[in-house]
Amino acid sequence: MLLEYPKKVFKDKLMNIGVIAEFLTSDMLDFYSVSDVLAYEVKEGFPLLDVSSLPSAVFNVEYSLALDECNKWMISMNQLFEEIEVQ
């Protein structure tokens, strides 16, 4: 079952693709579950915004990634857990 914050994020994403929010009740979202988890290693070449290169007047910046364009940075869950254990 999704915790409250992921439910809000999921509902927002459904609304972004055109699902009408009024038709979504909180208990409807209880029936969704995470079926896949993708992990990416942020290293050289990864598409990111470098905070150090932004002017000081720019803040609270958001951006979206096309995950199908990020395949070369994808790592397995085993690699992710190994990385976490090392640090």
N, C-alpha and C positions, 0 to 999 in steps of 0.2 A: 504494500500500500504506500502511496506517495505521502510524504510529509507535507505540511502546509506550504512551505516556501516553494518546493518543486511543483505543487499543484498550481500555485499562482503563475509561475513561469510557464507551465504547460498551457494553462488557460489563455495567457497572453499570446502564446505562439499560435494557438488555435484561432484566436481572434484575428491575428495578423494574416492568416490564410483565408479569412472570410467566414469563419464559424460565428454565428450570432450569439453573443455572450448571454443574452437573456434566456436562451434555451439551455444553457449549461448550469446545472445546479452543482453545488459543492460535492454532494454524494455521487454524482455521475463520474467525477474524476477519480473516485476511489477504485474504480474498476480498471484503471490503466496501471500498467506496471512497466518498469524498464526492461526492455528485451535485449539491449545491446549497450555496451559501454565502449567508447572509443577514446584512446589516449594518444597524445601527440607529444613529441619531444621538441621543445622550443630551443632551437639551435640555429646556427648560421643559415641565413636564407629564409627562415620561417617568416611568413608575412605578419609583421607586428608593427605597432606604433612605438617608437622609441621616445619615452618621456623626456629624456635628456635633450632631445633635439626640438622639442616643442617650445614655442615662445611662452613666457611666464603668464601671459594673458589667456592662454588656452588651457581649459581645465574641464573635468567631467566629460571626457571624450569617450564615445562608444563607437565600436565598429563591428562588422559581421565578417565571418570567414566563410568562403565556399569550401566546405570540407572535402569535396571531391577533388579540389585542387591542392590539397594538403597531404595526399597519400604518402609522399616521400618522407614525411616526418612522423608517420603513424608508427606506434610501438605497441607491442603486445602487453597484456596485463602483467605477465611475468616480468617483462623488462621494467615496467612501471614499479612493481613491488621491489625489484632488485635495486632500482634507483633510490627508492624511498629508504630502504634498509641501509644503504651505503651512507646516506647523509644523515 
